[in-house]
Amino acid sequence: MQDNIQGTPVVLEGRSPVYRWGSRVSIYTGLPTLLGWDVHQGQQRAGFTSMLQERQRDVERAYASPNPQEALNVLRKYDVKWVVIGGLERAYYAPAGLAKFSQMPQLRLAYDADGVQIYEVQEVQP
């Protein structure tokens, strides 16, 4: 991603409990995600707890819901350009929630190797 994506588009990546494998995309690429590492977010945005909780719920909703419209609403809300589905997402989210991404006409599969799929968001306008 770091070598092939221009600019700083927003990436959707799954969440994990603290001190696990979460936030790996933002950590290793520097690209912005909906929610960075929980500990840093809590320290650096202590006055914005409700905003952080809303983002946590939105990430969960985007991955967990089997309804494509739910994910699309989150993609639109945060102007997401890339969606990552890898081992972390498979470990924490139900297959039905993840399967919807491959069926969404607004997404294009840009990468598929070693159990990781990365989708480029083509269009998220209503």
Summary of the structure (lengths in Angstrom):
residues: 126
radius of gyration: 13.7
end to end distance: 27.4
largest distance: 40.1
contacts: 352
relative contact order: 0.17
helix: 46%
strand: 18%
